[in-house]
C-alpha cells in the first residue's frame, strides 16, 4: 500500500499530480496550521512572457488556525483572476476546453479555503481521468492528531496499513529512512523530471500551476507526463 500526504494546494504544479497518480491513497491535510509562505492559496502562471503569481486572499484571522478553519476574503475578485488567465492563455491550443473549467473552479462561491481547494483538485483529477476517490482527508483518519511532523506521518501510514510512504523530493531532509524502516515502511522521495512543452514558443518555465500544463497539452499527453519522475 503506497501512501502520499500533502497540504492542499490550489491548482498545484504537475509534481503534486504525479504523487496522487502514483499512490494508492492520497491524504490531504486539513487539520494542520495554515502556513503563509507555502503554496496553499497561491501559484504561478505565465503573463506577458514572464512568470507571475496569483493569490487567493484570505480573511484576517489567527495564524494558529487549521487550514480547514481559514476563510477566503470577501475581497477576492474572482472575475479579475479569470480575466488575467484569459488574457494570458487565450491563444493557447487548449484554451477553449480548459478555460471554462478553470473559471468554474475559480467562481466557486465556497468560502472555506480547504473545501474550495479540495473541490478544485477533484475537478482537475476528473479532467485528467485520474481516480479522485483515492483522496482522503487527514482529520478522518483515527490517529492522535496532536502528533507532529514525522511522527504524525508514521501514525497515518500505520493507520492506513502503508508499506510505502512517498514524499516529494523537497522533504528529503525532513524524514529518516531508517526511522520509517523501523516501522516497516519503505520511505521514498518523488523527484519530477522536467518535461518541457511549448509555451507560445518562448523560454520554457517549469513547475507552474497545472493550469499552464492543461492550456498547452491534451489530457492524454498530460497523463504520460505524470510518469516522468524518479523515485529516490
Rosetta blueprint (number, residue, H / E / L):
1 X L
2 X E
3 X E
4 X E
5 X E
6 X E
7 X E
8 X L
9 X L
10 X L
11 X L
12 X L
13 X L
14 X H
15 X H
16 X H
17 X H
18 X H
19 X H
20 X H
21 X H
22 X H
23 X L
24 X L
25 X E
26 X E
27 X E
28 X E
29 X E
30 X L
31 X L
32 X L
33 X E
34 X L
35 X L
36 X L
37 X L
38 X L
39 X L
40 X L
41 X L
42 X E
43 X E
44 X E
45 X E
46 X E
47 X E
48 X L
49 X L
50 X E
51 X E
52 X E
53 X E
54 X E
55 X E
56 X L
57 X L
58 X E
59 X L
60 X L
61 X L
62 X L
63 X L
64 X L
65 X L
66 X E
67 X H
68 X H
69 X H
70 X L
71 X E
72 X E
73 X L
74 X L
75 X L
76 X L
77 X L
78 X H
79 X H
80 X H
81 X H
82 X H
83 X H
84 X H
85 X H
86 X H
87 X H
88 X H
89 X H
90 X L
91 X L
92 X L
93 X L
94 X L
95 X H
96 X H
97 X H
98 X H
99 X H
100 X H
101 X H
102 X H
103 X H
104 X H
105 X H
106 X H
107 X L
108 X L
109 X L
110 X L
111 X L
112 X E
113 X H
114 X H
115 X H
116 X H
117 X H
118 X H
119 X H
120 X H
121 X H
122 X H
123 X H
124 X H
125 X H
126 X H
127 X H
128 X L
129 X L
130 X L
131 X L
132 X H
133 X H
134 X H
135 X E
136 X E
137 X E
138 X H
139 X H
140 X H
141 X L
142 X L
143 X L
144 X L
145 X L
146 X L
147 X L
148 X L
149 X H
150 X H
151 X H
152 X H
153 X H
154 X H
155 X H
156 X H
157 X H
158 X H
159 X H
160 X L
161 X L
162 X L
163 X L
164 X E
165 X E
166 X E
167 X E
168 X E
169 X H
170 X H
171 X H
172 X L
173 X L
174 X L
175 X L
176 X L
177 X H
178 X H
179 X H
180 X H
181 X H
182 X L
183 X L
184 X L
185 X L
186 X E
187 X E
188 X E
189 X E
190 X E
191 X E
192 X E
193 X L
194 X L
195 X L
196 X L
197 X L
198 X L
199 X L
200 X L
201 X L
202 X L
203 X L
204 X L
205 X L
206 X L
207 X L
208 X L
209 X L
210 X H
211 X H
212 X H
213 X H
214 X H
215 X H
216 X H
217 X L
218 X L
219 X H
220 X H
221 X H
222 X H
223 X H
224 X H
225 X H
226 X L
227 X L
228 X L
229 X E
230 X E
231 X E
232 X L
